[in-house]
């Protein structure tokens, strides 16, 4: 017991030496526990800071900002934000800012595109679509006039990077971006064709996904069609000898738009060869979905149509290379060069594309679906017509296509054949004839049935051309065929008058003006096709052409297209006024090629030029082309001068008051256009030749117009023509000086009296503008006075006589009216004298006629005294 106590005491002593590990603190009930020693104080103290103004707002003062108050720099920074909604809002803000401040885009276009291109491969679909709309509607149109080479080079690297993205949506959207670039800068395809075609080949090979998302594939294929349409194809060029207007390039702006050579595309031949099998296989992949569906949906149709169009364009490119340097007679017998065309492609087309033709042969589906299959079959037929001369198709295949062409022309394939795209037949008349030539040895019966509706039977063709609806697709197809048969190629000669075809060709030419008037402005696309054909015909209708006489006679049928004058003098304006600028340019350019443009058509064009609805740019374009035609000897000098005199004497200037009282009158004024017209006419007349001879022709014509008392603007324009053609000393005849003095004495009064050229004290600020207006109308008179002092003397005498005559019969007026008339007449004469005194040259001349001036002042003084007496009475 004693040992245990001693042991416990010893143990307690040892614990006291070591200390206690966890000391237990006793807490009393009801007391609040103290905070732990390692607790964090979360109390926050703040003080209010008062600023006189916001620093951010002061920094943005005067800067272009969006609706949310963000600057261009801030919006560009937010396009890289981690939140997709912020990125989308930033793009929308950029669109708003550029629409409000277009100068911001032009000034910072390279910085903008460097930042925006990063979003081409954005992971968010909405951001990519917003970027596309921003580039399409704002950025590209705003930078269209600039040098787009560096602009495009900044984007293509990111576009190609997106084309190899792991996400399929991003890859397909990248092709849409490249399509947008090609729309605004077509040379970009030739610069990057190798990479683009390789990426298209890669995306089309992955058939495990593109059939599921046909909408995106449709957009990508549409871009491929646009790119391939830039490849050169086998089209005829206009011979350089037909260009009779050297230097006037804009007159030939509507010739066939052909690349100069295919050298820019020579390196992609292998890529195109590899692309054709991919396209064919892609087209075949749509067959299961088409056969298992009761209807051919729109997206599948668009994809299949784009694929066929792409194949057609590639075949056309190879055909262009095959035709280079070979006569047409060899093309039906010699196969293409192996370096240009691969025969394995021929086998693929025969087996997988032409072998399944025609699609939907039964024609028992709905009308819309039948139309879609009809369009696809037409494109396959076009491909077959293009390459049939070098693939040597078997006889049964020839028969199948010939039978389908016959049924299409007869309308048995589609009853509403005029609504189908049959214009492809017209584009390929040459290939169609080659097809007929190849089949001569095998199927006479097929040719016999087709010849009735083909170009081989011109009577039947003419019947179809005249009988179809003017705005139908069949009419467009006929026009395409007519162009092929009327416009000569390298290996084509004009038919003789004894040739049966010649009679029908004349019939086609005579029908064109009436067709153009029928189409009018209600069918602008069809009218543009006719105008293009007329222009091409005029370019080829030289003196050696048998069609030259018919083209000349065509001007007597075109007057209603421009304008026509009815019996009561009213003018009826034709569809030319309301057509688009492209169509108007085609019509204007066609005027040059009339070798003898007569007064009948010139009168119609002149009334058209006087129409207030005509754009002033079109007016001056007409004058430019007519001047070129006159310089080439296509217009007689009398008709040429008469055209200009009609414009200057009948142009209606608005408002009629030269000093508009209402601000709205000044806004609708066309006085500036008329002044520019006057300068243009004076320039054209001065370049005719001998000014003295032209002056003699115009002198009496202008005097006759002045005696009709035209409005002041028109009279001033006629006087300016006289001044331009006159010299010092004057070329005016004695009788001309007398006639002109009678007119100028009244013209000076009118030109300076409304309002008075002597301003009141409170009108000093308006004096310079008013003086400029007065001087513009009186300047031609001053030139004439400087060149003929005798004219000035006669004018001064007549001005005094006018004042005397106005006061010679006071009994016929009331006293008040009499005083007002004299006052207006005196103000007009004094204003004219003061303006003549301010002109240095006229002041020197008028100083030698002090007697006449003193006589005028004496008359004015006596009349003023007499007026005062009347007032006192």
VENTA-V720131 format. One record per pair of residues at least 4 apart in sequence whose ideal C-beta (glycine too) atoms are under 7 Angstrom apart, sorted by the first residue. I is the first residue (numbers start at 1). J is the second residue. Records with the same first field share a line. If there is no record, write none. Layout:
I = J + J
This chain:
1 = 5
2 = 6
3 = 7
4 = 8
5 = 9
6 = 10
7 = 11
8 = 12
9 = 13
10 = 14
11 = 15
12 = 16
13 = 17
14 = 18
27 = 31
35 = 39
53 = 57 + 58
54 = 58
55 = 59
56 = 60
60 = 65 + 69 + 71
63 = 71
64 = 72 + 97 + 101 + 104
65 = 69 + 70 + 71
66 = 70 + 75 + 93 + 96 + 97
67 = 96
68 = 93
70 = 74 + 75 + 93
72 = 76 + 97 + 104 + 108
73 = 77
74 = 78
75 = 79 + 90 + 93 + 94 + 97
76 = 112 + 115
78 = 86 + 87 + 90
79 = 87 + 90 + 91 + 115 + 116 + 119
80 = 118
81 = 86 + 87
83 = 87
84 = 88 + 124 + 127
85 = 89
86 = 90
87 = 91 + 119 + 127
88 = 92 + 126 + 127 + 130
89 = 93
90 = 94
91 = 95 + 127 + 130 + 131 + 134
92 = 96 + 130
93 = 97
94 = 98 + 134
95 = 99 + 134 + 138
96 = 100
97 = 101 + 104
98 = 102 + 104 + 105 + 138 + 142
99 = 138
102 = 106 + 142
103 = 107
104 = 108
105 = 109 + 112 + 139 + 142 + 143
106 = 142
108 = 112
109 = 113 + 143 + 146 + 151
110 = 114 + 154
111 = 115
112 = 116 + 139
113 = 117 + 151 + 154 + 155
114 = 154
116 = 131
117 = 154 + 155 + 158
118 = 158
119 = 127 + 128 + 131
120 = 131 + 158 + 159 + 162 + 174 + 177
121 = 158 + 161 + 162 + 165 + 170
122 = 127 + 128
124 = 128
125 = 129 + 169
126 = 130
127 = 131
128 = 132 + 173
129 = 133
130 = 134
131 = 135
132 = 136 + 176 + 177 + 180
133 = 137
134 = 138 + 139
135 = 139 + 140 + 180
136 = 140 + 180
137 = 141
138 = 142
139 = 143
140 = 144 + 180 + 184
143 = 148 + 151
144 = 184
146 = 151
148 = 152 + 184 + 185
149 = 153
150 = 154
152 = 156 + 181 + 185 + 188
155 = 159 + 181
156 = 160 + 188 + 192
157 = 161
158 = 162
159 = 163 + 174 + 177 + 178
160 = 195
162 = 170 + 171 + 174
163 = 171 + 174 + 175 + 199
165 = 170 + 171
167 = 171
168 = 172 + 209
169 = 173 + 216
170 = 174
171 = 203
172 = 216 + 217 + 219 + 220
173 = 177
174 = 178
175 = 179 + 220 + 223
176 = 180 + 219 + 220 + 223
177 = 181
178 = 182 + 196 + 223
179 = 183 + 222 + 223 + 226
180 = 184
181 = 185 + 188
182 = 186 + 188 + 189 + 226 + 227
183 = 226
186 = 230
187 = 191
188 = 192
189 = 193 + 196 + 227 + 230
190 = 264 + 265
192 = 196
193 = 197 + 265 + 268
194 = 198 + 267 + 268 + 271
195 = 199
196 = 200 + 227
197 = 201 + 268 + 271 + 272 + 275
198 = 202 + 271
199 = 203
200 = 204 + 224 + 275
201 = 205 + 274 + 275 + 278
203 = 220
204 = 278 + 279 + 282
205 = 278
206 = 210
207 = 211 + 282 + 285
209 = 213
210 = 217
211 = 285 + 289
213 = 217
214 = 218 + 299 + 300 + 303
215 = 219 + 299
216 = 220
217 = 221 + 303
218 = 222 + 299 + 302 + 303 + 306
219 = 223
220 = 224
221 = 225 + 303 + 306 + 307 + 310
222 = 226 + 306
223 = 227
224 = 228 + 306 + 310
225 = 229 + 306 + 309 + 310 + 313
228 = 310 + 313 + 314
229 = 313
231 = 265 + 313 + 317
232 = 258 + 259 + 262 + 265 + 317 + 320
233 = 316 + 317 + 319 + 320
234 = 316 + 319 + 320 + 323
235 = 256 + 258
236 = 487 + 489
237 = 256 + 258
238 = 242 + 255 + 256 + 539
242 = 539 + 540 + 542
243 = 252
244 = 632
245 = 251 + 592 + 628 + 632
248 = 628
249 = 253
251 = 589 + 592 + 625 + 628
253 = 585
254 = 532 + 535 + 586 + 589
262 = 266 + 320 + 321
268 = 272
269 = 273 + 340
270 = 274
271 = 275
272 = 276 + 314 + 317
273 = 342 + 345
274 = 278
275 = 279 + 314
276 = 280 + 311 + 314 + 345
277 = 281 + 348
278 = 282
279 = 283 + 307 + 310 + 311
280 = 284 + 311 + 348 + 349 + 352 + 353
281 = 285
282 = 307
283 = 304 + 307 + 308
284 = 352
286 = 290 + 300 + 303 + 304
287 = 291
288 = 292
289 = 293 + 300
290 = 296 + 300
293 = 297
295 = 366 + 369
296 = 300 + 301 + 369 + 372 + 373
297 = 301
298 = 302
299 = 303
300 = 304
301 = 305 + 372
302 = 306
303 = 307
304 = 308 + 376
305 = 309 + 375 + 376 + 379
306 = 310
307 = 311
308 = 312 + 376 + 379 + 380 + 383
309 = 313 + 379
310 = 314
311 = 315 + 383
312 = 316 + 379 + 382 + 383 + 386
313 = 317
314 = 318
315 = 319 + 383 + 386 + 387
316 = 320 + 386
317 = 321
318 = 322 + 340 + 341
319 = 323 + 386 + 387
320 = 324
321 = 340
322 = 336 + 337 + 340 + 341 + 390
323 = 331
326 = 330 + 331
327 = 491
328 = 491
330 = 334
331 = 389
332 = 389 + 434 + 437 + 438
335 = 390
336 = 340 + 341 + 390
337 = 341
341 = 345 + 390
343 = 347
344 = 348
345 = 349
346 = 350 + 391
347 = 351
348 = 352
349 = 353 + 354 + 387 + 391
350 = 354 + 355 + 391 + 393
351 = 355
353 = 380
354 = 384 + 397
357 = 377 + 380 + 400
358 = 377 + 404
359 = 373 + 376 + 377
360 = 365 + 370 + 373
363 = 370 + 413
365 = 369 + 370
366 = 370
367 = 371
368 = 372
369 = 373
370 = 374 + 414
371 = 375 + 414 + 420
372 = 376
373 = 377
374 = 378 + 413 + 414 + 420
375 = 379 + 420 + 421
376 = 380
377 = 381 + 404
378 = 382 + 420 + 421 + 422 + 424
379 = 383
380 = 384
381 = 385 + 401 + 404 + 405
382 = 386 + 424 + 428
383 = 387
384 = 388 + 401
385 = 428 + 431 + 432 + 435
386 = 428 + 431
387 = 391
388 = 393 + 431 + 434 + 435 + 438
389 = 431 + 434
393 = 397 + 398
395 = 399 + 442 + 443
396 = 400
397 = 401
398 = 402 + 438 + 439 + 442 + 443
399 = 403 + 443 + 446
400 = 404
401 = 405
402 = 406 + 439 + 443 + 446 + 450
403 = 407 + 446
404 = 408 + 413
405 = 409 + 450
406 = 410 + 449 + 450
407 = 412 + 413
408 = 413 + 417 + 422
409 = 453
410 = 453
411 = 415 + 417
414 = 420
417 = 422 + 474
418 = 468 + 469 + 472 + 473 + 474
419 = 473
420 = 473
421 = 473
422 = 473 + 474 + 477
423 = 427 + 473 + 476 + 477 + 480
424 = 428
425 = 432 + 477
426 = 477 + 478 + 480 + 481
427 = 480
428 = 432
429 = 433 + 455 + 481 + 484
430 = 434 + 484
431 = 435
432 = 436 + 454
433 = 437
434 = 438
435 = 439
436 = 447
439 = 443 + 446 + 447
440 = 447
443 = 447
444 = 448
445 = 449
446 = 450
447 = 451
450 = 454
451 = 456 + 457
452 = 457 + 460
453 = 460 + 464
455 = 461 + 481 + 485
457 = 461
458 = 462 + 500 + 501 + 504
459 = 463 + 504
460 = 464
461 = 465
462 = 466 + 504 + 507
463 = 467
464 = 468 + 478
465 = 478 + 508
466 = 511
468 = 472 + 474 + 475 + 478
469 = 475
470 = 475 + 515 + 518 + 519
471 = 475 + 519 + 523 + 526
473 = 477
474 = 478
475 = 479
476 = 480 + 526 + 529
477 = 481
478 = 482
479 = 483 + 529 + 530 + 533
480 = 484
481 = 485
482 = 486 + 508 + 533
483 = 487 + 533 + 536
485 = 505
486 = 505 + 537 + 547
487 = 536 + 540
488 = 492 + 493 + 494 + 540
494 = 545 + 546
495 = 499 + 501 + 502
496 = 502
497 = 502 + 546
501 = 505
502 = 506 + 546
503 = 507
504 = 508
505 = 509
506 = 510 + 550
507 = 511
509 = 537 + 547 + 550
510 = 550
511 = 515
512 = 516 + 530 + 533 + 534
513 = 517 + 554 + 557 + 558
514 = 518 + 557
515 = 519 + 530
516 = 527 + 530 + 531 + 561
517 = 560 + 561
519 = 523 + 526 + 527 + 530
520 = 527 + 575
521 = 575 + 578 + 579
523 = 527
524 = 528 + 579 + 580 + 583
525 = 529
526 = 530
527 = 531 + 579 + 583
528 = 532 + 582 + 583 + 586
529 = 533
530 = 534
531 = 535 + 583 + 586 + 587 + 590
532 = 536 + 586
533 = 537
534 = 538 + 590
535 = 539 + 586 + 589 + 590
536 = 540
537 = 541 + 547 + 551
538 = 551 + 590 + 593
539 = 593
540 = 545
541 = 545 + 547 + 548 + 551 + 593
542 = 548
543 = 548
547 = 551
548 = 552
549 = 553
550 = 554
552 = 594 + 595 + 596
554 = 558
555 = 594 + 597 + 598 + 601
556 = 600
558 = 562 + 601
559 = 564 + 600 + 601 + 604
560 = 564 + 574
561 = 574 + 575 + 576
562 = 574 + 576 + 604 + 605 + 608
563 = 571 + 572 + 573 + 574 + 604 + 607 + 608
564 = 572 + 604
565 = 569 + 571 + 607
566 = 570 + 572
571 = 607
573 = 577 + 608 + 611
575 = 579
576 = 584 + 587 + 608
577 = 608 + 611 + 613 + 614
579 = 583 + 584
580 = 584
581 = 585
582 = 586
583 = 587
584 = 588 + 618
585 = 589
586 = 590
588 = 621 + 622 + 625
589 = 625
591 = 597 + 625 + 626 + 629
592 = 625 + 628 + 629 + 634
594 = 634
595 = 634
596 = 634
597 = 601 + 602 + 629 + 634 + 635
598 = 602
599 = 603 + 639 + 642
601 = 605
602 = 606 + 639 + 643
603 = 607
604 = 608
605 = 609 + 622
606 = 610 + 643 + 646 + 647
608 = 614
609 = 614 + 619 + 622 + 647
610 = 647 + 650 + 651
614 = 618 + 619
616 = 620 + 673
617 = 621
618 = 622
619 = 623
620 = 624 + 680
621 = 625
622 = 626
623 = 627 + 680 + 684
624 = 628
625 = 629
626 = 630 + 635 + 643
627 = 631 + 684
628 = 632
629 = 634 + 635
630 = 634 + 635 + 640
635 = 639 + 640
636 = 640
637 = 641 + 688
638 = 642
639 = 643
641 = 645 + 697 + 698
642 = 646
643 = 647
644 = 648 + 681 + 684 + 685
645 = 649 + 701 + 705
646 = 650
647 = 651 + 677 + 681
648 = 678 + 681 + 714 + 717 + 718
649 = 705 + 710 + 714 + 718
651 = 674 + 677 + 714
653 = 670 + 671 + 674 + 711 + 713
654 = 668 + 669 + 670
655 = 660 + 665 + 669
656 = 711
657 = 661
658 = 712 + 773
659 = 754 + 755 + 773
660 = 665 + 666 + 669
663 = 667
664 = 668
665 = 669
670 = 674
671 = 675 + 713
672 = 676
673 = 677
674 = 678 + 713
675 = 679
676 = 680
677 = 681
678 = 682 + 717 + 720
679 = 683
680 = 684
681 = 685 + 721
682 = 686 + 720 + 721 + 724
683 = 687
685 = 694 + 721 + 724 + 725
686 = 691 + 724 + 725
688 = 694
689 = 693 + 694
690 = 694
691 = 695 + 725
692 = 696 + 731
693 = 697
694 = 698 + 725
695 = 699 + 725 + 726 + 731
698 = 702 + 721 + 725
699 = 703 + 733 + 736
700 = 704
701 = 705
702 = 706 + 718 + 721 + 722
703 = 707 + 736 + 739 + 740
705 = 710 + 718
706 = 715 + 718 + 743
710 = 714 + 715
711 = 715
712 = 716 + 750 + 751 + 777
713 = 717
714 = 718
715 = 719 + 747
716 = 720 + 777 + 780
717 = 721
718 = 722
719 = 723 + 780
720 = 724 + 780
721 = 725
722 = 726
723 = 780 + 783 + 784
726 = 730 + 731 + 787
727 = 731
728 = 786 + 787
729 = 787
730 = 787 + 788
732 = 736 + 737 + 740 + 788
734 = 738
735 = 739
736 = 740
737 = 741 + 788 + 790 + 791 + 794
738 = 794
739 = 743
740 = 744 + 791
741 = 745 + 791 + 794 + 795 + 798
742 = 798
743 = 747
744 = 748 + 781 + 795
745 = 795 + 798 + 799 + 802
746 = 750
747 = 751 + 781
748 = 752 + 778 + 781 + 832
749 = 753 + 828 + 829 + 832
751 = 774 + 777 + 778
752 = 757 + 774 + 778 + 828 + 831 + 832 + 835
753 = 824 + 827 + 828 + 831
756 = 827 + 831
757 = 774 + 831 + 834 + 835
758 = 830 + 831 + 834
759 = 763 + 764 + 766 + 767
763 = 767
766 = 770
767 = 771
768 = 772
769 = 773
770 = 774
771 = 775
772 = 776
774 = 778 + 835
775 = 779
778 = 782 + 835
779 = 783
780 = 784
781 = 785
782 = 786 + 839 + 841 + 842
783 = 787
784 = 788 + 791
785 = 791 + 792 + 842 + 845
786 = 841 + 842 + 845
789 = 793 + 845
790 = 794
791 = 795
792 = 796 + 845 + 846 + 849
793 = 797 + 849 + 852
794 = 798
795 = 799
796 = 800 + 849 + 852 + 853 + 856
797 = 801 + 852
798 = 802
799 = 829 + 856
800 = 804 + 855 + 856 + 859
801 = 805
802 = 806 + 825
803 = 807 + 825 + 826 + 829 + 859 + 860 + 863
804 = 808 + 859
806 = 821 + 822 + 825
807 = 822 + 863
810 = 818
813 = 817 + 818 + 821
814 = 818
815 = 819 + 870
816 = 820
817 = 821
818 = 822
819 = 823 + 867 + 870
820 = 824
821 = 825
822 = 826 + 863 + 867
823 = 827
824 = 828
825 = 829
826 = 830 + 860 + 863
827 = 831
828 = 832
829 = 833 + 856
830 = 834
831 = 835
832 = 836
833 = 837 + 853
834 = 838
835 = 839
836 = 842 + 846
837 = 843
839 = 843
840 = 844
841 = 845
842 = 846
843 = 847
846 = 853
849 = 853
850 = 854
851 = 855
852 = 856
853 = 857
854 = 858
855 = 859
856 = 860
857 = 861
858 = 862
859 = 863
860 = 864
861 = 865
862 = 866
863 = 867
864 = 868
865 = 869
866 = 870
867 = 871
868 = 872
869 = 873
